[in-house]
């Protein structure tokens, strides 16, 4: 699933990519896009080859070590550690993928991520589960490394746009605000008030909670609001964008507004009251 970093076209520090190019239809634009896709494919193949080679060497070393210790091959189906070995293999693959991806981060742009997502979909269509697992691992490590370099507000938006329920999003917002207050020394709030706020929002940071196991960064709703505003402006400047993501960003922005500025019931202005009264009179006829 593409995150807000990819779908908004704002990843990699706003580098121009497939999402931000104008559809001029010129021959030069088409050839440039072709060269970008070819370069992205070559870079992806290089990363796949290096990750696969490093993972194979690591797995072989573990198997040799296990045999030298006189134990049964942990990767074999009948081995006592078969299930545990699968988990260790996944962790090892993630570590190797992150190490390799770090080397090539400067060469990546939004075109590369678009090509990677297309490769993942093609592998799914061909039911090549091993390739899907490898490509998904590479994609996840890229997103994790991108997220680490982003401001806290953008990190929070990335999480909030993946949370569907309104109540769950509120929990994530409260969790981020609570962590920010704790980091800043409480901001004048009492320890009891902060504890209650953290208990009310603890679901947002749990493995099975609203945050989906993602680490919620400490930041106030105002920073998240500003991050949403910036992303919406960037998306509106593009000729085409993800409308579902745009809608979710708008929802997150308005929920930040509600959290930071609690709604107050105020009487409508005189003109509006007069208009409502006039409409009711018309309906009476």
DRENPA-3360 file (N, C-alpha, C; in nm, 2 decimals, always signed):
BEGIN
1 = XXXXXXXX = +0.08/-0.12/+0.00/+0.00/+0.00/+0.00/+0.09/+0.12/+0.00 ~ +0.07/+0.21/-0.10/+0.15/+0.33/-0.11/+0.11/+0.43/+0.01 ~ +0.21/+0.49/+0.07/+0.18/+0.58/+0.18/+0.16/+0.72/+0.12 ~ +0.13/+0.81/+0.21/+0.12/+0.95/+0.17/+0.24/+1.01/+0.11 ~ +0.36/+0.96/+0.14/+0.48/+1.01/+0.09/+0.49/+0.98/-0.06 ~ +0.44/+0.87/-0.11/+0.44/+0.83/-0.25/+0.32/+0.89/-0.32 ~ +0.20/+0.87/-0.26/+0.08/+0.91/-0.34/+0.06/+1.06/-0.35 ~ +0.12/+1.13/-0.26/+0.11/+1.28/-0.27/+0.22/+1.34/-0.36;
9 = XXXXXXXX = +0.32/+1.25/-0.40/+0.43/+1.29/-0.48/+0.52/+1.38/-0.41 ~ +0.53/+1.37/-0.27/+0.61/+1.46/-0.20/+0.73/+1.39/-0.13 ~ +0.76/+1.27/-0.17/+0.87/+1.20/-0.11/+1.00/+1.25/-0.17 ~ +1.11/+1.21/-0.10/+1.25/+1.25/-0.15/+1.27/+1.40/-0.16 ~ +1.21/+1.47/-0.06/+1.23/+1.61/-0.05/+1.17/+1.69/-0.17 ~ +1.07/+1.64/-0.22/+1.00/+1.71/-0.33/+1.07/+1.70/-0.47 ~ +1.15/+1.60/-0.49/+1.21/+1.58/-0.62/+1.11/+1.56/-0.72 ~ +1.12/+1.62/-0.84/+1.02/+1.59/-0.94/+1.02/+1.45/-0.99;
17 = XXXXXXXX = +0.91/+1.39/-1.01/+0.90/+1.26/-1.06/+0.78/+1.23/-1.15 ~ +0.74/+1.11/-1.16/+0.63/+1.07/-1.24/+0.50/+1.14/-1.20 ~ +0.49/+1.17/-1.07/+0.36/+1.23/-1.02/+0.36/+1.38/-1.05 ~ +0.47/+1.44/-1.06/+0.47/+1.59/-1.07/+0.50/+1.64/-1.21 ~ +0.52/+1.56/-1.31/+0.55/+1.61/-1.44/+0.42/+1.65/-1.52 ~ +0.43/+1.75/-1.60/+0.32/+1.80/-1.67/+0.31/+1.71/-1.80 ~ +0.18/+1.68/-1.84/+0.16/+1.59/-1.95/+0.16/+1.68/-2.08 ~ +0.28/+1.72/-2.12/+0.29/+1.80/-2.24/+0.27/+1.72/-2.37;
25 = XXXXXXXX = +0.30/+1.59/-2.36/+0.28/+1.51/-2.48/+0.39/+1.52/-2.58 ~ +0.49/+1.60/-2.55/+0.60/+1.62/-2.65/+0.69/+1.50/-2.66 ~ +0.76/+1.49/-2.77/+0.85/+1.37/-2.79/+0.96/+1.37/-2.69 ~ +1.01/+1.49/-2.66/+1.12/+1.50/-2.56/+1.08/+1.46/-2.42 ~ +0.95/+1.49/-2.39/+0.90/+1.45/-2.26/+0.88/+1.30/-2.25 ~ +0.84/+1.24/-2.36/+0.82/+1.10/-2.36/+0.95/+1.02/-2.35 ~ +1.05/+1.07/-2.43/+1.18/+1.00/-2.42/+1.25/+1.02/-2.28 ~ +1.23/+1.14/-2.22/+1.28/+1.16/-2.09/+1.22/+1.07/-1.99;
33 = XXXXXXXX = +1.09/+1.05/-2.00/+1.02/+0.96/-1.91/+1.06/+0.82/-1.93 ~ +1.08/+0.78/-2.06/+1.13/+0.65/-2.09/+1.27/+0.62/-2.02 ~ +1.36/+0.72/-2.03/+1.49/+0.71/-1.97/+1.48/+0.70/-1.82 ~ +1.39/+0.78/-1.76/+1.37/+0.77/-1.62/+1.32/+0.63/-1.57 ~ +1.23/+0.57/-1.65/+1.18/+0.44/-1.61/+1.28/+0.33/-1.63 ~ +1.36/+0.35/-1.74/+1.47/+0.25/-1.76/+1.58/+0.26/-1.65 ~ +1.61/+0.38/-1.61/+1.70/+0.40/-1.50/+1.65/+0.35/-1.37 ~ +1.52/+0.37/-1.35/+1.46/+0.31/-1.22/+1.46/+0.16/-1.22;
41 = XXXXXXXX = +1.43/+0.10/-1.34/+1.43/-0.04/-1.35/+1.57/-0.10/-1.33 ~ +1.68/-0.03/-1.38/+1.81/-0.08/-1.36/+1.86/-0.07/-1.21 ~ +1.82/+0.04/-1.15/+1.85/+0.06/-1.01/+1.78/-0.04/-0.92 ~ +1.65/-0.07/-0.95/+1.58/-0.17/-0.88/+1.64/-0.30/-0.89 ~ +1.68/-0.34/-1.01/+1.74/-0.47/-1.04/+1.88/-0.48/-0.96 ~ +1.95/-0.37/-0.95/+2.08/-0.37/-0.88/+2.05/-0.40/-0.73 ~ +1.95/-0.33/-0.68/+1.92/-0.35/-0.53/+1.87/-0.49/-0.51 ~ +1.78/-0.54/-0.60/+1.73/-0.68/-0.58/+1.85/-0.78/-0.58;
49 = XXXXXXXX = +1.94/-0.76/-0.67/+2.06/-0.85/-0.68/+2.14/-0.85/-0.56 ~ +2.17/-0.73/-0.51/+2.25/-0.71/-0.39/+2.18/-0.77/-0.26 ~ +2.06/-0.74/-0.25/+1.98/-0.79/-0.13/+1.98/-0.94/-0.14 ~ +1.95/-1.00/-0.26/+1.94/-1.14/-0.27/+2.07/-1.21/-0.24 ~ +2.18/-1.15/-0.29/+2.31/-1.21/-0.27/+2.35/-1.21/-0.12 ~ +2.33/-1.09/-0.06/+2.36/-1.08/+0.09/+2.28/-1.17/+0.17 ~ +2.15/-1.18/+0.13/+2.06/-1.27/+0.21/+2.10/-1.42/+0.20 ~ +2.13/-1.46/+0.07/+2.18/-1.59/+0.05/+2.30/-1.63/+0.13;
57 = XXXXXXXX = +2.40/-1.53/+0.13/+2.52/-1.56/+0.21/+2.49/-1.57/+0.36 ~ +2.40/-1.48/+0.41/+2.37/-1.49/+0.55/+2.30/-1.62/+0.59 ~ +2.20/-1.66/+0.50/+2.13/-1.78/+0.53/+2.23/-1.90/+0.52 ~ +2.32/-1.90/+0.42/+2.41/-2.01/+0.41/+2.51/-2.02/+0.54 ~ +2.55/-1.90/+0.58/+2.63/-1.90/+0.70/+2.56/-1.95/+0.83 ~ +2.43/-1.92/+0.84/+2.35/-1.97/+0.95/+2.34/-2.12/+0.94 ~ +2.31/-2.17/+0.82/+2.30/-2.32/+0.81/+2.43/-2.39/+0.84 ~ +2.54/-2.34/+0.79/+2.67/-2.40/+0.82/+2.70/-2.40/+0.97;
65 = XXXXXXXX = +2.67/-2.29/+1.04/+2.69/-2.27/+1.18/+2.61/-2.37/+1.26 ~ +2.48/-2.39/+1.21/+2.39/-2.48/+1.28/+2.44/-2.63/+1.27 ~ +2.49/-2.66/+1.15/+2.54/-2.80/+1.13/+2.67/-2.82/+1.20 ~ +2.75/-2.72/+1.22/+2.88/-2.74/+1.29/+2.85/-2.76/+1.44 ~ +2.74/-2.70/+1.49/+2.70/-2.71/+1.63/+2.64/-2.85/+1.66 ~ +2.62/-2.93/+1.55/+2.57/-3.06/+1.56/+2.42/-3.07/+1.57 ~ +2.35/-2.96/+1.55/+2.21/-2.95/+1.55/+2.15/-2.98/+1.42 ~ +2.01/-2.99/+1.42/+1.94/-3.01/+1.29/+1.93/-2.88/+1.22;
73 = XXXXXXXX = +1.92/-2.89/+1.09/+1.90/-2.77/+1.01/+1.78/-2.69/+1.05 ~ +1.79/-2.57/+1.11/+1.67/-2.50/+1.16/+1.58/-2.46/+1.05 ~ +1.62/-2.45/+0.92/+1.54/-2.41/+0.81/+1.46/-2.53/+0.75 ~ +1.49/-2.65/+0.79/+1.42/-2.76/+0.74/+1.28/-2.77/+0.79 ~ +1.18/-2.83/+0.72/+1.05/-2.83/+0.76/+1.03/-2.91/+0.89 ~ +1.12/-3.02/+0.91/+1.11/-3.10/+1.03/+1.19/-3.05/+1.14 ~ +1.27/-2.95/+1.12/+1.35/-2.89/+1.23/+1.27/-2.83/+1.34 ~ +1.33/-2.84/+1.46/+1.26/-2.79/+1.58/+1.24/-2.64/+1.57;
81 = XXXXXXXX = +1.33/-2.57/+1.50/+1.31/-2.43/+1.49/+1.26/-2.38/+1.36 ~ +1.18/-2.46/+1.29/+1.13/-2.42/+1.16/+1.06/-2.29/+1.16 ~ +0.95/-2.27/+1.24/+0.87/-2.15/+1.25/+0.96/-2.03/+1.30 ~ +1.04/-2.06/+1.40/+1.13/-1.95/+1.45/+1.23/-1.91/+1.34 ~ +1.28/-2.00/+1.26/+1.37/-1.97/+1.15/+1.31/-1.88/+1.05 ~ +1.18/-1.90/+1.02/+1.11/-1.81/+0.93/+1.11/-1.67/+0.98 ~ +1.08/-1.65/+1.11/+1.08/-1.52/+1.16/+1.22/-1.45/+1.16 ~ +1.32/-1.53/+1.19/+1.46/-1.48/+1.19/+1.50/-1.45/+1.05;
89 = XXXXXXXX = +1.45/-1.53/+0.95/+1.49/-1.50/+0.81/+1.42/-1.37/+0.76 ~ +1.30/-1.35/+0.80/+1.23/-1.22/+0.77/+1.31/-1.10/+0.83 ~ +1.35/-1.11/+0.95/+1.42/-1.00/+1.02/+1.56/-0.98/+0.95 ~ +1.62/-1.09/+0.91/+1.75/-1.08/+0.85/+1.74/-1.01/+0.71 ~ +1.63/-1.05/+0.64/+1.61/-0.98/+0.51/+1.58/-0.83/+0.52 ~ +1.51/-0.79/+0.63/+1.48/-0.65/+0.65/+1.60/-0.58/+0.68 ~ +1.69/-0.63/+0.76/+1.82/-0.57/+0.80/+1.91/-0.55/+0.68 ~ +1.91/-0.65/+0.59/+2.00/-0.65/+0.47/+1.94/-0.55/+0.37;
97 = XXXXXXXX = +1.81/-0.55/+0.36/+1.74/-0.46/+0.26/+1.77/-0.31/+0.31 ~ +1.76/-0.29/+0.44/+1.78/-0.15/+0.48/+1.92/-0.10/+0.46 ~ +2.02/-0.20/+0.48/+2.16/-0.16/+0.46/+2.19/-0.13/+0.31 ~ +2.13/-0.21/+0.22/+2.15/-0.19/+0.08/+2.08/-0.06/+0.03 ~ +1.95/-0.04/+0.08/+1.87/+0.07/+0.03/+1.94/+0.20/+0.07 ~ +2.00/+0.21/+0.19/+2.07/+0.33/+0.24/+2.18/+0.37/+0.14 ~ +2.24/+0.28/+0.08/+2.35/+0.31/-0.02/+2.30/+0.39/-0.14 ~ +2.18/+0.35/-0.18/+2.12/+0.40/-0.31/+2.01/+0.51/-0.29;
105 = XXXXXXXX = +1.99/+0.56/-0.16/+1.88/+0.65/-0.14/+1.89/+0.78/-0.22 ~ +2.01/+0.83/-0.24/+2.03/+0.95/-0.32/+2.00/+0.94/-0.46 ~ +1.99/+0.81/-0.51/+1.96/+0.79/-0.66/+1.81/+0.77/-0.68 ~ +1.73/+0.76/-0.57/+1.59/+0.73/-0.59/+1.51/+0.86/-0.60 ~ +1.40/+0.85/-0.67/+1.30/+0.95/-0.68/+1.16/+0.89/-0.69 ~ +1.06/+0.97/-0.71/+0.92/+0.92/-0.72/+0.90/+0.83/-0.84 ~ +0.98/+0.84/-0.95/+0.97/+0.75/-1.06/+1.01/+0.61/-1.01 ~ +1.12/+0.61/-0.93/+1.17/+0.48/-0.88/+1.06/+0.41/-0.80;
113 = XXXXXXXX = +0.99/+0.48/-0.71/+0.89/+0.42/-0.63/+0.77/+0.38/-0.71 ~ +0.74/+0.46/-0.81/+0.63/+0.42/-0.90/+0.66/+0.29/-0.97 ~ +0.79/+0.27/-1.02/+0.83/+0.15/-1.08/+0.83/+0.03/-0.99 ~ +0.87/+0.06/-0.86/+0.88/-0.05/-0.76/+0.73/-0.10/-0.73 ~ +0.64/-0.01/-0.72/+0.50/-0.05/-0.69/+0.44/-0.13/-0.81 ~ +0.48/-0.09/-0.93/+0.44/-0.16/-1.05/+0.50/-0.30/-1.06 ~ +0.62/-0.32/-1.02/+0.69/-0.45/-1.01/+0.62/-0.54/-0.91 ~ +0.58/-0.48/-0.79/+0.51/-0.55/-0.69/+0.38/-0.60/-0.74;
121 = XXXXXXXX = +0.30/-0.52/-0.81/+0.17/-0.56/-0.86/+0.19/-0.67/-0.97 ~ +0.29/-0.65/-1.05/+0.31/-0.76/-1.16/+0.35/-0.89/-1.09 ~ +0.43/-0.89/-0.99/+0.47/-1.01/-0.92/+0.34/-1.08/-0.85 ~ +0.25/-0.99/-0.80/+0.13/-1.05/-0.74/+0.04/-1.11/-0.85 ~ +0.03/-1.04/-0.96/-0.05/-1.10/-1.07/+0.01/-1.23/-1.12 ~ +0.14/-1.25/-1.11/+0.20/-1.38/-1.16/+0.21/-1.48/-1.04 ~ +0.16/-1.44/-0.92/+0.16/-1.52/-0.80/+0.30/-1.57/-0.77 ~ +0.39/-1.48/-0.77/+0.53/-1.51/-0.73/+0.55/-1.46/-0.59;
129 = XXXXXXXX = +0.51/-1.54/-0.50/+0.51/-1.49/-0.36/+0.65/-1.45/-0.31 ~ +0.76/-1.53/-0.35/+0.89/-1.50/-0.30/+0.94/-1.36/-0.35 ~ +0.90/-1.33/-0.48/+0.94/-1.20/-0.53/+0.86/-1.09/-0.46 ~ +0.73/-1.11/-0.44/+0.65/-1.01/-0.37/+0.70/-0.98/-0.23 ~ +0.74/-1.09/-0.16/+0.80/-1.07/-0.03/+0.92/-0.98/-0.03 ~ +1.01/-1.01/-0.13/+1.14/-0.94/-0.14/+1.11/-0.79/-0.18 ~ +1.03/-0.77/-0.27/+1.00/-0.63/-0.32/+0.92/-0.55/-0.21 ~ +0.83/-0.62/-0.14/+0.76/-0.55/-0.03/+0.86/-0.51/+0.08;
137 = XXXXXXXX = +0.95/-0.60/+0.11/+1.06/-0.57/+0.21/+1.14/-0.44/+0.17 ~ +1.18/-0.44/+0.04/+1.26/-0.33/-0.01/+1.18/-0.20/+0.00 ~ +1.05/-0.21/-0.04/+0.96/-0.09/-0.03/+0.94/-0.04/+0.11 ~ +0.92/-0.13/+0.20/+0.90/-0.09/+0.34/+1.02/-0.02/+0.40 ~ +1.14/-0.07/+0.37/+1.26/-0.01/+0.42/+1.29/+0.12/+0.36 ~ +1.25/+0.14/+0.24/+1.26/+0.28/+0.17/+1.17/+0.38/+0.25 ~ +1.05/+0.33/+0.27/+0.95/+0.42/+0.34/+1.00/+0.45/+0.48 ~ +1.05/+0.35/+0.55/+1.10/+0.37/+0.69/+1.21/+0.47/+0.69;
145 = XXXXXXXX = +1.31/+0.46/+0.60/+1.42/+0.55/+0.59/+1.37/+0.69/+0.55 ~ +1.28/+0.70/+0.46/+1.22/+0.83/+0.43/+1.15/+0.90/+0.55 ~ +1.07/+0.82/+0.62/+1.00/+0.87/+0.73/+1.09/+0.92/+0.84 ~ +1.21/+0.86/+0.86/+1.30/+0.90/+0.96/+1.36/+1.04/+0.94 ~ +1.37/+1.08/+0.81/+1.42/+1.21/+0.78/+1.32/+1.32/+0.77 ~ +1.19/+1.29/+0.79/+1.08/+1.38/+0.77/+1.05/+1.45/+0.91 ~ +1.00/+1.58/+0.90/+0.95/+1.64/+1.02/+0.84/+1.56/+1.09 ~ +0.83/+1.58/+1.22/+0.73/+1.51/+1.30/+0.59/+1.52/+1.25;
153 = XXXXXXXX = +0.55/+1.64/+1.20/+0.42/+1.66/+1.15/+0.39/+1.58/+1.03 ~ +0.48/+1.57/+0.94/+0.46/+1.48/+0.82/+0.46/+1.34/+0.85 ~ +0.54/+1.29/+0.95/+0.53/+1.16/+1.00/+0.40/+1.12/+1.05 ~ +0.34/+1.22/+1.13/+0.21/+1.19/+1.19/+0.10/+1.19/+1.08 ~ +0.11/+1.27/+0.98/+0.02/+1.27/+0.86/+0.02/+1.14/+0.79 ~ +0.14/+1.09/+0.77/+0.16/+0.96/+0.70/+0.09/+0.85/+0.78 ~ +0.09/+0.85/+0.91/+0.02/+0.75/+0.99/-0.13/+0.78/+0.98 ~ -0.17/+0.90/+1.00/-0.31/+0.94/+1.01/-0.39/+0.90/+0.88;
161 = XXXXXXXX = -0.32/+0.92/+0.77/-0.39/+0.89/+0.64/-0.41/+0.74/+0.62 ~ -0.34/+0.66/+0.70/-0.36/+0.51/+0.69/-0.46/+0.46/+0.79 ~ -0.51/+0.55/+0.88/-0.61/+0.51/+0.98/-0.75/+0.55/+0.93 ~ -0.84/+0.46/+0.92/-0.97/+0.48/+0.86/-1.07/+0.54/+0.95 ~ -1.08/+0.49/+1.08/-1.18/+0.53/+1.17/-1.15/+0.67/+1.23 ~ -1.26/+0.75/+1.24/-1.24/+0.89/+1.29/-1.19/+0.88/+1.44 ~ -1.25/+0.79/+1.52/-1.21/+0.78/+1.66/-1.07/+0.74/+1.67 ~ -1.02/+0.65/+1.58/-0.88/+0.60/+1.58/-0.79/+0.72/+1.55;
169 = XXXXXXXX = -0.83/+0.80/+1.45/-0.74/+0.92/+1.42/-0.73/+1.01/+1.53 ~ -0.85/+1.03/+1.60/-0.84/+1.12/+1.72/-0.75/+1.06/+1.83 ~ -0.75/+0.93/+1.84/-0.65/+0.87/+1.94/-0.51/+0.90/+1.90 ~ -0.48/+0.88/+1.77/-0.34/+0.91/+1.72/-0.31/+1.06/+1.75 ~ -0.40/+1.15/+1.72/-0.37/+1.29/+1.75/-0.35/+1.32/+1.89 ~ -0.43/+1.26/+1.98/-0.41/+1.28/+2.12/-0.28/+1.22/+2.17 ~ -0.24/+1.10/+2.11/-0.12/+1.04/+2.15/+0.00/+1.13/+2.11 ~ +0.00/+1.18/+1.99/+0.11/+1.27/+1.94/+0.12/+1.39/+2.03;
177 = XXXXXXXX = +0.00/+1.45/+2.06/+0.00/+1.57/+2.15/+0.05/+1.54/+2.29 ~ +0.01/+1.42/+2.34/+0.05/+1.38/+2.48/+0.21/+1.36/+2.48 ~ +0.26/+1.30/+2.38/+0.41/+1.28/+2.37/+0.48/+1.41/+2.36 ~ +0.42/+1.50/+2.28/+0.48/+1.63/+2.27/+0.49/+1.71/+2.40 ~ +0.38/+1.70/+2.48/+0.37/+1.77/+2.61/+0.47/+1.71/+2.70 ~ +0.48/+1.58/+2.70/+0.57/+1.51/+2.79/+0.72/+1.55/+2.76 ~ +0.75/+1.55/+2.63/+0.88/+1.59/+2.58/+0.91/+1.73/+2.62 ~ +0.81/+1.82/+2.61/+0.83/+1.96/+2.64/+0.83/+1.99/+2.79;
185 = XXXXXXXX = +0.81/+1.89/+2.87/+0.80/+1.92/+3.02/+0.66/+1.94/+3.07 ~ +0.56/+1.91/+2.99/+0.42/+1.91/+3.04/+0.35/+2.03/+3.00 ~ +0.41/+2.14/+2.96/+0.34/+2.26/+2.92/+0.25/+2.32/+3.02 ~ +0.28/+2.30/+3.15/+0.19/+2.35/+3.26/+0.08/+2.26/+3.30 ~ +0.07/+2.14/+3.24/-0.03/+2.04/+3.28/+0.01/+1.96/+3.40 ~ -0.08/+1.93/+3.48/-0.05/+1.84/+3.60/-0.02/+1.70/+3.55 ~ +0.05/+1.63/+3.64/+0.09/+1.49/+3.61/-0.04/+1.40/+3.59 ~ -0.14/+1.43/+3.68/-0.26/+1.35/+3.67/-0.33/+1.37/+3.53;
193 = XXXXXXXX = -0.34/+1.50/+3.49/-0.40/+1.53/+3.36/-0.33/+1.46/+3.25 ~ -0.19/+1.47/+3.25/-0.11/+1.40/+3.14/-0.13/+1.25/+3.14 ~ -0.14/+1.19/+3.26/-0.16/+1.05/+3.27/-0.29/+1.01/+3.21 ~ -0.40/+1.08/+3.24/-0.53/+1.05/+3.19/-0.53/+1.07/+3.04 ~ -0.46/+1.17/+2.99/-0.46/+1.19/+2.84/-0.38/+1.07/+2.77 ~ -0.28/+1.02/+2.84/-0.20/+0.91/+2.78/-0.28/+0.78/+2.78 ~ -0.36/+0.76/+2.89/-0.44/+0.64/+2.90/-0.55/+0.64/+2.80 ~ -0.60/+0.76/+2.77/-0.71/+0.77/+2.67/-0.66/+0.75/+2.53;
201 = XXXXXXXX = -0.53/+0.77/+2.51/-0.47/+0.76/+2.38/-0.38/+0.64/+2.36 ~ -0.37/+0.56/+2.46/-0.27/+0.45/+2.45/-0.29/+0.35/+2.34 ~ -0.42/+0.34/+2.29/-0.45/+0.25/+2.18/-0.37/+0.30/+2.05 ~ -0.35/+0.43/+2.04/-0.28/+0.48/+1.92/-0.14/+0.43/+1.90 ~ -0.08/+0.40/+2.01/+0.06/+0.35/+2.00/+0.09/+0.21/+2.01 ~ -0.02/+0.13/+2.04/+0.00/-0.02/+2.05/+0.01/-0.09/+1.92 ~ +0.05/-0.22/+1.94/+0.07/-0.30/+1.82/-0.06/-0.32/+1.74 ~ -0.17/-0.33/+1.82/-0.30/-0.36/+1.76/-0.39/-0.24/+1.76;
209 = XXXXXXXX = -0.33/-0.12/+1.79/-0.42/-0.01/+1.81/-0.43/+0.07/+1.68 ~ -0.48/+0.20/+1.69/-0.51/+0.28/+1.58/-0.39/+0.31/+1.49 ~ -0.27/+0.31/+1.55/-0.15/+0.34/+1.47/-0.10/+0.23/+1.39 ~ -0.16/+0.11/+1.40/-0.12/+0.00/+1.32/+0.02/-0.05/+1.35 ~ +0.07/-0.03/+1.48/+0.20/-0.07/+1.51/+0.31/+0.03/+1.48 ~ +0.27/+0.15/+1.41/+0.36/+0.25/+1.38/+0.39/+0.34/+1.50 ~ +0.52/+0.39/+1.50/+0.55/+0.47/+1.61/+0.50/+0.61/+1.59 ~ +0.42/+0.66/+1.68/+0.36/+0.79/+1.67/+0.46/+0.89/+1.72;
217 = XXXXXXXX = +0.49/+0.99/+1.63/+0.59/+1.09/+1.67/+0.53/+1.20/+1.77 ~ +0.61/+1.26/+1.85/+0.56/+1.36/+1.94/+0.55/+1.50/+1.86 ~ +0.42/+1.55/+1.85/+0.40/+1.67/+1.78/+0.26/+1.73/+1.81 ~ +0.25/+1.86/+1.82/+0.12/+1.92/+1.85/+0.03/+1.91/+1.73 ~ -0.10/+1.92/+1.74/-0.20/+1.93/+1.63/-0.17/+2.04/+1.53 ~ -0.11/+2.15/+1.58/-0.08/+2.26/+1.49/+0.02/+2.22/+1.38 ~ +0.12/+2.14/+1.42/+0.22/+2.10/+1.32/+0.16/+2.00/+1.22 ~ +0.07/+1.92/+1.27/+0.01/+1.82/+1.17/-0.08/+1.90/+1.08;
225 = XXXXXXXX = -0.15/+2.00/+1.13/-0.24/+2.09/+1.05/-0.16/+2.15/+0.94 ~ -0.04/+2.21/+0.97/+0.04/+2.28/+0.88/+0.10/+2.18/+0.77 ~ +0.13/+2.06/+0.81/+0.18/+1.96/+0.72/+0.07/+1.92/+0.62 ~ -0.05/+1.91/+0.67/-0.16/+1.88/+0.58/-0.18/+1.99/+0.48 ~ -0.18/+2.12/+0.52/-0.19/+2.23/+0.44/-0.09/+2.23/+0.33 ~ +0.04/+2.20/+0.36/+0.15/+2.20/+0.26/+0.13/+2.09/+0.16 ~ +0.09/+1.97/+0.21/+0.07/+1.86/+0.12/-0.05/+1.89/+0.02 ~ -0.16/+1.94/+0.07/-0.27/+1.98/-0.01/-0.24/+2.08/-0.12;
233 = XXXXXXXX = -0.16/+2.18/-0.08/-0.11/+2.28/-0.18/-0.02/+2.21/-0.29 ~ +0.06/+2.12/-0.25/+0.15/+2.05/-0.34/+0.07/+1.97/-0.44 ~ -0.04/+1.90/-0.38/-0.12/+1.81/-0.47/-0.20/+1.90/-0.56 ~ -0.25/+2.01/-0.52/-0.34/+2.10/-0.60/-0.25/+2.16/-0.72 ~ -0.12/+2.17/-0.70/-0.04/+2.22/-0.80/-0.01/+2.12/-0.91 ~ -0.04/+1.99/-0.89/-0.02/+1.89/-0.99/-0.15/+1.88/-1.08 ~ -0.12/+1.83/-1.20/-0.23/+1.82/-1.29/-0.33/+1.70/-1.26 ~ -0.27/+1.60/-1.19/-0.36/+1.49/-1.15/-0.30/+1.44/-1.01;
241 = XXXXXXXX = -0.39/+1.40/-0.93/-0.35/+1.35/-0.79/-0.45/+1.25/-0.74 ~ -0.41/+1.18/-0.63/-0.50/+1.08/-0.57/-0.61/+1.15/-0.50 ~ -0.73/+1.14/-0.55/-0.84/+1.21/-0.48/-0.88/+1.15/-0.35 ~ -0.86/+1.02/-0.33/-0.89/+0.96/-0.20/-0.79/+1.01/-0.10 ~ -0.67/+1.02/-0.13/-0.57/+1.07/-0.04/-0.60/+1.22/-0.01 ~ -0.64/+1.29/-0.11/-0.68/+1.44/-0.09/-0.79/+1.45/+0.01 ~ -0.89/+1.36/+0.00/-1.00/+1.36/+0.09/-0.96/+1.33/+0.23 ~ -0.87/+1.23/+0.25/-0.82/+1.19/+0.38/-0.74/+1.30/+0.44;
249 = XXXXXXXX = -0.66/+1.37/+0.36/-0.58/+1.48/+0.41/-0.67/+1.59/+0.46 ~ -0.78/+1.62/+0.39/-0.88/+1.72/+0.43/-0.94/+1.68/+0.57 ~ -0.97/+1.55/+0.58/-1.03/+1.50/+0.71/-0.93/+1.52/+0.82 ~ -0.81/+1.48/+0.80/-0.71/+1.50/+0.91/-0.69/+1.64/+0.94 ~ -0.69/+1.73/+0.84/-0.67/+1.87/+0.87/-0.78/+1.93/+0.95 ~ -0.91/+1.89/+0.92/-1.02/+1.95/+1.00/-1.03/+1.89/+1.14 ~ -0.98/+1.76/+1.15/-0.98/+1.70/+1.29/-0.87/+1.77/+1.37 ~ -0.76/+1.80/+1.31/-0.66/+1.88/+1.38/-0.71/+2.01/+1.43;
257 = XXXXXXXX = -0.79/+2.08/+1.34/-0.85/+2.20/+1.37/-0.94/+2.19/+1.49 ~ -1.02/+2.08/+1.49/-1.12/+2.06/+1.60/-1.04/+2.03/+1.73 ~ -0.93/+1.95/+1.72/-0.86/+1.92/+1.85/-0.79/+2.04/+1.90 ~ -0.73/+2.12/+1.82/-0.66/+2.23/+1.87/-0.74/+2.35/+1.90 ~ -0.86/+2.36/+1.84/-0.96/+2.47/+1.87/-1.09/+2.41/+1.89 ~ -1.13/+2.37/+2.01/-1.26/+2.31/+2.04/-1.37/+2.39/+1.98 ~ -1.47/+2.32/+1.93/-1.58/+2.39/+1.86/-1.66/+2.47/+1.97 ~ -1.70/+2.59/+1.94/-1.79/+2.67/+2.03/-1.92/+2.69/+1.96;
265 = XXXXXXXX = -2.03/+2.68/+2.03/-2.16/+2.71/+1.97/-2.19/+2.86/+1.98 ~ -2.19/+2.92/+1.86/-2.21/+3.06/+1.86/-2.34/+3.09/+1.78 ~ -2.41/+3.20/+1.81/-2.53/+3.23/+1.74/-2.50/+3.27/+1.59 ~ -2.58/+3.23/+1.50/-2.55/+3.27/+1.36/-2.56/+3.42/+1.34 ~ -2.48/+3.47/+1.24/-2.49/+3.61/+1.21/-2.63/+3.65/+1.17 ~ -2.67/+3.78/+1.19/-2.81/+3.83/+1.16/-2.86/+3.80/+1.02 ~ -2.77/+3.81/+0.92/-2.81/+3.78/+0.78/-2.85/+3.64/+0.76 ~ -2.76/+3.55/+0.83/-2.79/+3.40/+0.81/-2.92/+3.37/+0.88;
273 = XXXXXXXX = -2.95/+3.43/+1.00/-3.08/+3.40/+1.07/-3.19/+3.45/+0.99 ~ -3.18/+3.57/+0.92/-3.29/+3.62/+0.84/-3.31/+3.52/+0.72 ~ -3.20/+3.47/+0.66/-3.22/+3.38/+0.55/-3.29/+3.25/+0.59 ~ -3.25/+3.20/+0.71/-3.31/+3.07/+0.75/-3.46/+3.10/+0.78 ~ -3.50/+3.21/+0.84/-3.64/+3.24/+0.86/-3.71/+3.26/+0.73 ~ -3.65/+3.32/+0.63/-3.72/+3.34/+0.50/-3.74/+3.21/+0.43 ~ -3.64/+3.12/+0.44/-3.66/+2.98/+0.38/-3.77/+2.90/+0.44 ~ -3.78/+2.92/+0.58/-3.89/+2.84/+0.65/-4.03/+2.90/+0.60;
281 = XXXXX = -4.03/+3.03/+0.58/-4.16/+3.09/+0.54/-4.20/+3.04/+0.40 ~ -4.09/+3.02/+0.31/-4.12/+2.98/+0.18/-4.17/+2.83/+0.18 ~ -4.11/+2.75/+0.27/-4.16/+2.61/+0.28/-4.30/+2.60/+0.33 ~ -4.34/+2.70/+0.40/-4.48/+2.70/+0.45/-4.58/+2.71/+0.34 ~ -4.54/+2.78/+0.24/-4.63/+2.79/+0.12/-4.64/+2.66/+0.04;
% end
